[in-house]
């Protein structure tokens, strides 16, 4: 079985909701990882390691 996709963010976020809708429609297994924006969890180093805005990494990109 494949590893589920991890979606980080608050479930009420419109961006997260769109991603979840697509995953559900395509029947992709996923795990929602809650991020509490009110407590500033989105600014903590552990979160920033995985969430680099506007950066897409693949085998053909050098950063």
C-alpha positions in Angstrom: 0.0 0.0 0.0 1.3 3.5 -0.9 2.1 6.0 1.7 -0.8 8.5 2.2 -0.3 12.1 1.0 0.1 14.5 3.9 -1.9 17.7 3.7 -0.8 20.3 6.2 -3.1 23.1 7.3 -6.4 23.9 9.0 -9.4 22.0 7.5 -11.4 25.2 7.2 -8.9 26.8 4.9 -10.2 27.2 1.4 -6.8 26.2 -0.1 -6.8 23.0 2.1 -10.4 22.3 1.3 -9.7 22.4 -2.5 -6.8 20.0 -2.1 -8.9 17.6 0.0 -11.8 17.8 -2.5 -9.4 16.8 -5.3 -7.9 13.9 -3.3 -11.3 12.6 -2.3 -12.6 12.8 -5.9 -9.5 10.9 -7.2 -9.7 8.4 -4.3 -6.2 9.2 -3.1 -5.4 8.2 0.4 -4.4 11.2 2.5 -3.7 12.3 6.0 -4.7 15.8 7.2 -2.1 17.3 9.6 -3.7 20.1 11.5 -1.7 23.4 11.7 -3.0 25.9 14.2 -2.4 29.3 12.6 -3.8 31.2 15.6 -1.0 29.7 17.8 1.6 30.5 15.2 2.4 26.9 14.3 2.9 27.9 10.7 5.9 30.0 11.7 7.8 27.4 13.7 11.0 25.9 12.3 9.7 22.4 12.0 6.8 23.6 9.8 9.0 25.9 7.8 11.3 23.1 6.8 8.5 21.4 4.9 6.6 24.5 3.7 8.7 26.7 1.5 6.3 29.0 -0.4 6.6 29.1 -4.1 9.2 26.5 -4.3 8.8 23.3 -6.3 11.4 20.7 -6.0 11.9 17.8 -8.3 14.9 15.9 -9.8 15.3 18.6 -12.4 15.4 21.6 -10.2 18.4 23.0 -8.3 17.8 25.3 -5.4 
